[in-house]
Amino acid sequence: MISAIARAFRTPDLRRKLLFTLAIIVVFRLGSYIPAPGVDYTKVQACVSSPQLNSGVFGLVNLFSGGALLQLSIFALGIIPYITASIITQLLRVVIPRFEELHKEGAAGQGKLTQYTRYLTIGLGVLHATTLVATVRSGALFGNVQGCNNLLTDDSWIGIGLLIITLTAGTGMVMWLAEQVTEHGVGNGMSLLIFTAIAARFPSAFGSILKSQGWDRFVIVMILGLFIVAAIVFVEQSQRRIPVQYAKRMVGRRMFGGTSTYIPIKVNMAGVIPVIFASSLLYLPSLISQFGDPKSGWVQWISGHLVRGDNPIYMIIYFLLTLFFTFFYVAITFNPEEVADNMKKYGGFIPGIRAGRPTEQYLSYVLTRITLPGSLYLGLVALIPLIALVLINANQNFPFGGTSILIVVGVGLETVKQIDAQLQQRHYEGLLR
């Protein structure tokens, strides 16, 4: 492995890409610690370190920003607006026929969709920045902890406007950094920045578990973490390969076709998106309850059942939402009818299955059978931090589970594969061999 890494840095083109990617990551992490204008940084640091801190509503954003949200830095919004815009653009393909046409037009259409995603990212950045500033002014960002309700040094309209513009510009900067990594670096830029933000919190999480739980619990957590990582790697690499045979055909005097290939259907085709959707939807009740009367029954019920993850009702709803969104997202991203039509158009067929409608039905049947264990797997992984809260009281600091570990393992695997593929283009041996 060490010799393979050394070989990667000895290859000029690959070395340039790796160093460029590392430089972008450094810039991203530095921006996470530069305070936004008009923020009382001393008070923010005191509130972040407060043991009464309860930031469950903003936990997902804070996770993807690498802790920058609660630091109120210039990159406080992180890459969340870009992720949300990308998901919305993808989902709109089902609703708006024009978007589906652009998706099928190739590079030109993809470029147009990318431009729409950028515009939507800036719009969502303004919305998120305005919401964040309003939350900071009300003190709700830090769970209404005493002394954390007046964190702005300039509460005038000019100061607030400058803060919103800075946070929105930070979102645009993060989006640009992600696109630069995708174009000139190694791997997917958006995924790598999320990976960096999450992995940067691992050392402090390990240290917190060691300090609060002791060496015995720390060793148990590390052994459990290695087992979880191995299981996730196994499932993420698992796939059902459906064989496809292409018939021979004559074009002029040349013979085409007659080849065999397969359609890979992964056990987890939806990736981490269902967990993000389920988490976001579960944050809404607690967010809405902040605007209600604390003495009313529905607010008290939400506070007691849908705020803390150690509640059984919260766990059940979280698990069921993850299952639902897994089937929903797979149904949107993989269209058996479209795949069957493309196979029929180019003379392909599944051995033993007639082309056309029977092929579509067979693909739908296989997809449903594969998605069921994949959804159960995602639901169980999403519940790991909540179970850790009950067993060792380490929900906020437990790194092995939920959205974080799925992203870290998935992005790590894909990035290593890309480096390996580029090495094999220049050498007979890759990074994994």
N, C-alpha and C positions, 0 to 999 in steps of 0.2 A: 504494500500500500504506500509506504514512504517513497519507494523508488518510482511508483506511478505518479505520485504528486510532484516529485522532483522533475519527472519527464514532462508533466503538464506545464511547469514553469520554465522549462528549457525550450518549449515550443514558442517562438516569438508571437504568433498571432493569438494563441490561446493565453499566453502570459499577459498580453495587452488587455484582453477581455477580462481576465480574472482580476487584474489590478484596477481596471476601470470600475468593475463591480464593487470591489472592496472600498474604493474611494467614494463611490456614491453612498454606500452603507455608512461610512464615517460621517459624511455630510448629513445624512438623515438622522443619525444619533446625536450629532452636535445640535441640530435644530430642535431636538426634543428637550434640550436643557436651556435654551435661550429664552428668557422671560418675554412675554408679550408686553407691549407698551401700556402703561396705565394700571399695572397689576402690582400689588404690594407683595413682593416675592418673599419677604421675611414671614409675613402672616400665612402665606400659602404653604411654606415649608412646615410651619408649626401645625397647620390643619392636616396636612398629609400624614404627619407622624402621630396624629392624635389616635389613641386607642379606641375612641368612640366612633371612629370613622365608619360610615355605612354607605358605601357607594354602589350598591347593587344595581340601581337603575342605569348607571353609567359604566358598569363593569366591562361590557363588551367593547365600547369605544375606547376605554382606558387600556384594555388589553391590546387592541390593534394599534394603539398609538405608542405602545411601549412605556406607558405611565406618563406620557406627555400631557394627557387631558387634565389630570389632577395637579400637574405642575403648572398648568396654564401657560405653556410655552407657545412659540409661534407655530409649532406643528401640533398643537393640542388636538385638532380634529383628526390627525393622522390620515389614514387612507380610507376611512369609512365612507366619506362621500363618493369617492371613486368606485369603491366596491358596490355601494348602493346604486349608483348610476349605471354601472355595468350590468347588474342584475336586472334593473328596470328595463334597460335597452333590450336585453335578451328576452325578457318576458313579453315585451311589446311586440315581438315578432309573431306571437300567437294572436294578438288582438288587431294589429295594424298590418294589412297585407303589404303595404309599401316597404315596411321594415324587412319582411320576409323576402321580397324581391331584391332588396339591396344585399341581403345576406347571400343570395344565390348568384349575384353578379360578379363575384370574384374579388380581386384586389381593390377595384374601384369602389364597389359597393361596401366592402369592409372599411375602406377609408372614410366613406361618408358616415357609416355607423359610429366609427371612432370619433369623428368630429361631433356628432350628436351627443356621444357619451361625455366628451369634454365640456360642452356647454351645460349639460345637465349636472355635471360634477360641480361646476362653479355655482350654479343655482342652488344646489343642495348645500354647498359650502356656506353660502350667505344665510340660508335657513338654519343650518346647524350652529353657525357662529352666533346668530341672533339669539337662538334658544339657549346656548351656553352662557352668553353674557347675562341674559335675564335670570338664569338659574344661579349664577355667581352672585348677582345683586341681591337675590332673595335669601341666599344662604343655603339653598337646598342641595347644592353640589356636594357639600360635605355633611349631608344629613342633619342640617340645622344645628350643628355643634356650636356651642357658645363661643363667640369670638371669631367665627368663620362666616359671618353674614355681611361683612363690609371689606372686601378684598381689593377694591378698586381705589387707586389714588386720585383718579380724575373721573368723577361721576357725572360730568357734564355731557351734553349731547355730542360735542366735538370729540371728547375722549372716548365715549362709547362707540361713535362711528369709526374712529381710528382703530379701535380694538377689533371691531367686526371686520374692517377691511384687512387688517393684518392677519387675522385667523383665516379669512377666505384666501388671501394671497398665499398663506402657508399651505392650504389645501392644493392650490394650483401648483405650487412648487413641488409638493410631494408627488402629484400626478406626473409632472414633467420628469422628475427623477426616476419614477417607475418606468416611464416610456423610454428613457435613455438607456436604462439597464436592459430592457427587452430588445432594443435596437442595436446597441453597441457592446453589451456585456454578455453574461452567461445566465441563461434561465429566464423565467418570466419575472419582469420587474416588480409588478404588483405583489406577486406571491413572495418574492424574496424580501421585500420591505416588511411585509407582515411577519415573515419568518424571523427577521432581525428584531422586530419590536417585541415579539413573544419570547424569543430565546434570550434577549437581554434581561428579562426578569427572572430567569431560572436561578442564577446564583443567589440573589436576595431571597428567593423562595426557599431554596435549600438551607440557607443560613437561618431563616426564620423558623423553619421546622426543627432544625438542630437546636436552636436556642430555646424554643418554647416546649419541645417535646422530649428532648434528650437523645442520646446516641442510640438507644434501643429502638425507639420509634423511627428515627432517621434511617437506620439500616433496613428496617422493615419497608419503609416507603421506597427506598432505592431498589430493593429486590422486587417489590411490586411494580415499580416503574419500569424496570427492565423487562419484566414479563409482559406488561401492557404494550410496550414499544414493539416487542417481538410479535405479539399477537396482531397488532395493527399492521405491521409490515407484511405479515402473512396474508391477512385479509385484503389489504390494498393491492397486493400483487396477484390475487386470485381472480380468475376469469373463466368464463365458459366460451369455448371456441366452437362456433358453428361452422362446419365445413361448407364451402361454396365451390362448385365446379362450373367452369365456363366452357360452353360448347365451341367446337371448331367452326370457323367460317372462312370462306374464300373472299378476298378483296383483290380483284384483278387476278394476278398469278401468284399472289402470296397467301399463305395460310396464317390466320390469326386465331387466338383463343386456345382452348384445350388445356388451360392451366388450372391449378387448384389453389385455393386460398381459404381464408376463414374470416368470420366476423367475430372480433373479440368483444364479449359482453362482460364487463367487470362486475364483481359482486357489489362493490360500492361505486356505482356510476354517478351518484349525485355528489360525491365528495363531501365537503364540509358545509355546503349551502343549507341543507335542512336544519342542521344544528343552529346556524346563524339565524335562520328564519324563526325557529321555535323560540330561541332566546329573545329575539327582538319582540316577538308577539307577547311573550310573557312579561316583558318590561312595561308594556303599555298600561295594564291595570294599575300597577304601583305608581306609574307616572301620572295617570289621571287622578288617582286618589289624593295626590298632593294638592289638588285644587278644590277638594271637597271639604266638608266639615269634619274634623277629626272625631267628633262625637257621634256622627251618623253611623248606622248599622253597616252599610255597604263598605264604607271606608275602613271600619274596624275589621270586617271580615277579610278584606283584601290585605290589610296589614298583618293579619294573623295567619293567612293561608298562602298568599301569593307573593310575598316579599322575600322571606327567608327560604333557602333551598332545602333545609332539613325537614320541612313539612311534607307529610306523605301525599297530600293533595297536589302540592307543587310538583313533586316528583312524577306522579301519575300523569298530570297534564303535560308536563315537559316531555315525557316519554311518548305519549300518544301524538303530540304535535310533531315530534321528530319523525315518527312513522308516517304520518299523513303527508308532511312536506317531502319526504323521500320519494313516495309514490308520485306525488304531484310534479316534482321537478324532473324525475326520470321520464314521465309521460310527456313533458314539454320538450326535453332535449333529445329524446330518441323516438323517432316516428317510424314504426314498423311499416306503415303503408308506403312512405317515401323510400325506405330501404328496399322493399319488395319491388316497387316500380323501377328503381335504378337497376336492380339485378336483372329484371326482365328486359329492360331496354338494351343492356349490353350482353344478353345471352347467358346470364348466370342463373344457377338454380342450386337449391339444397338437395343433395342426394336423397331420394325417396319422397320428396315433397314437390308437388306441382308448382309451377311459377304462377305469380299473380296473387289472388285472394288466399289460397291455401298457405302460401309462404308468409303472407302478412299475419294470418291467424297463428301459425307456428311460432313466428318471432314474438308475437304478443304473449303467447303462452310461456315461452322460455323466459321472456323479460319479467313477467310477473313472478315466476318461480325463483328467479335470481334476486329480484328486488326485495322479496320478503326477508330472507336472511340478512341482506344488506341493511335494511331498515332496522331490524332488531339489533344488529351490530352497532349501528350509529346511536340508537337509543341507549344501549348499555354503556357505550363509551361516554356519552353525554352525561350520564348519571354518576360517573365515577367521582367527580369532585363533590357532588352532593352527598354521596355515601361517605366520602372522606370527612365531610363536615360532621356527620353523625358519629363516626368511629373515632377520629383523632382530632376533631375540631380544627381542621386545616383547609377549609374551603377557599379562603382568599389566597392561601399560599401553596396550595397543592398543584404542582405543575403537570402531573401525569394524568391527563384526562380532559374530556370535553373538547371544546373548540381548539384549545392551544396545542395539545399533543397531536391531534389530527392534522393540523396545519403544519406543524414542525416536521412530523414524519413524512407527510405527503410531499411537501415542498423539497425536503432533503432528498428524497428518493428521485424526484423528477430532475433536480439540479445535478445530482451525481450521474444520472443517465445521460444528460446532455453533455456533460464534460467527458464522459466515457465515449459517447458517439463522436465527439470532435477529436478525441485522441485516436480513435480507430481510423479516422480519415487520414491521419498522418503517420500512424504506426500500426503494426499488426496487433499490438496489445493495447487494451484500454485501461481505464482506471479500475474496473471491477475484475480484471483478469490478470 
